[in-house]
Amino acid sequence: MRMRKMKNLEPRMERCAAYRIAEPQEKKGQWRSLKPDCTALWVEVGCGKGKFTAETAQANPDVLLIAVERCREAMVVAMEKARDMGLRNVFFIDMDVAEIENIFAPGEIDRLFINFPDPWPRKKNAKRRLTHRGFLDKYCRVVREGGEFHFKTDNAPLFAFSLEEFAACGLETKNVTDDLHKDGVLGIMTGYEEKFHALGTPIHRCEVVCKPFVLPKEEKKGPEET
């Protein structure tokens, strides 16, 4: 997520220090110690300014939610939301999701949320898409077998690509829709999602059941587009 640099970023981060996990690798395999009575550990990838994060944590007080965001300017806004709402079951990490296996132990996560990631539309950047098989392999290592990740996007080509990747990896998909809010708003929206919905843009969503799999070999292709 791109945002303008904040001159007062560090003081704002410091005021939200209770919500930030500065050394997340030290929590690997022990995340539930942050809320010993939690019934599940959920992780959100790319939380942005945290509307979905805060509202999801508020609606599920028995769940421990860890939000990942590499843009600190966005993350501090999300942390401030959590702080102002008095939430005690959500914490934040500023890191790249590519490092997820260094932060969470095998099978430690119950549910993963991937909301409106960068579509990386150029074919040469396909491996950067958060639903590319390389990332799916990482998710299925840290999400318990039978656990799920929930994926939402406004980008139809990315959704089509993602469904193909899920199938190639032998992953079961459920509740697949190309227009989530067709008959009225369903579930908690992100900030972006509200804007897209207001413009009449269909929201694509599905749930994917995690399991161990052998990473498929990449098919040979001709010269990639730029």
N, C-alpha and C positions, 0 to 999 in steps of 0.2 A: 504494500500500500504506500503510495507516494503522498507525502505531506510536506508543507513548508517547515524549515528548521525553526525550532522554538528557542528563543533566547533564554527563556526561563525553564527549560526542560529539566535540568538537574534538580533545582529546588522543588519542582512539582513531583519529580520521581521520588525524591527523598521523603516528601510528605505522604507518599503512598507506599513507603518501604514495607509496611506490614503485609501488603498484597503481592509483593514481588519476590520471586525465588531467585536470588542472585547467583547461586551455585547449584543449578538443577541436577547436575550429574551426581551430586552427593545424595540426592533423593531416590536414585534409581533403585527400584525394588522396594522402596519404603514410602511411597507417596501417601498411602493411606494413614500414615502417622500424623498427617496434617488434620485428619478428621477420623479418628479411630472408629467412630460409630457409623461411618458412611456405608450405604448399601451398594454403592457402585462408584467406579472411577471413570469419569468422562473427560475427554480431551477435545478441545476445539482448535483446529488449525487455521491460523490467520484470522484472529478475532476482530481486527480493525478497531473501531472506536467503541466496541463492546456492548452495543444494544442487545444483540442476541445473547451474548455472554451473561450479562447482568440479569436479564429477564429469565433466562433458562435456570440460572443458579437460584433465583428467587422462587421460581415455580417448583423447584426440586430440592428442598432444603436438606433432604437425606442423602443427596449425591454430592460427591467431591468433584468439582469442575476445575480443570487446569486449562488455561487459555494460552495459546502460543501465538506470538506476533513479533516479527523481526523489525518492524518499524516502531521505534521507541516513542515517536511523537503520537502515533495512534494508540499505542499501548497505555501511555500515561492518561489519556482521555478515558480509556476503558477502566483503568484502575480507579480513577476518580469517581466514575459512575458506581462501581462496586462499593467504594468507601462511603459515598453519600447515601447509598441505599442501606448501609449497615450490614452488608453481606459478610458471612463468616465461612462460606463453603466454596469460595472461588479464589484461585491464585493465578499469577501470571508469570510467563517466561518470555524473555526476549531472545529468540533464537530462530534459526532456519529449520524448517521441518525436516530437511535432509539429515539432520542430526538426531532424529527421534529415537533411534536405537541406542544412542549413547546416554539418553535421558531416562528411558523407560525400560524395564526388564521384560523379557519374553512373557507374553500373556497377561501383562499387568493391567492393561486398559480394558474396560468393558464396552465402551462406545466412543467412536471418533466422529467429529463433525467437520466437514469440509464445505464451507459456504462461500460461493462466488469467488473462486480462485482465478488468478490471471489465466486467460485462455491460451496464451502463447500461440497465436494463430499460424505462424509460419511453420511449415513442416520440419524445417531444420531444428526447431526448438521443441519438438514434440516431447522429448525426454524431460523437459522442465515442467510439463503439465503435472499437476498434483494427482492426477488419476492415471498417469502412465504406469505401466507394469512395474517399472523400477521402484516407484513409490508404493504401489500396491503390495509388493513383496515386503517392504519395510513395515507397512501397516499390519500385515497379517502375521508379522513376527511379534509385535508388541501388543496387539489386540488379541484377547483370548479366543480360542477356537469356539465358534458359535456366537461370538460377539459381533457387533455391527459397526459399519461406518455409514453415516448419512451424508449424502451429497446433494447440493443445490447449486444451480447456475441459471443465468438468463441466456447463456450462449448455446444455441442449438447445435452448432458444429462440435463444440466441446462435449456436449452431452452425448451426441452420437458416437464420437471417438471413445468416450469413457465406457459406454455400454459395450463397445467392441472389445475394449481392454479387459473388462470384467469377464466377458465370455471367454476370451482367449486364455485367461488364467483359471477358468473353471469355477468362478465365484458366482454364487447364487444371488440374484437380485430380486427385491420385493418392492411392492408399492411404487412401481415405476409410473411416472406421469410427465406429460409434456405441458401441463397447464395446472399447476398445483392449486391455484386460487380461483379456478374457473367458476365454482359455485359458492364462492365466499372464502374469506381468509382462513387458512388452516395453519395452526401452529404459530410459533414465535417467529417474527420476521427480523431480518437484519436491517440496518439503516438503508443500505443499498437496495435491498429487496422492496422496502416500502416505496422508494422512488420508482423502481422498475414497474411495480404493480400499479402505481398511480398513472403511469404512462401507458398502461395496457400491455406491457411486455409479459409474455407467458413465462412462468417460472418452471424449470425442469427439476425434478427431484427423484431420487431413488434411495433405497436402503440396500446395502451389500453385506452379506454374511461372510465373516472372515474364516479362513481355514488355511492350513499349511499347503503350499503348492510349489511345484517346480517351475521356476521362471521360464516362460516360453522364449524360444529363440526368436530374435528379430528377423522378420522376413527381408530378403534382399530386395532393394528398390532401386529405381533409376536415380539420376541426378536429382537432388532435392531442390525444392523451390527456395528462393531467397525471400 
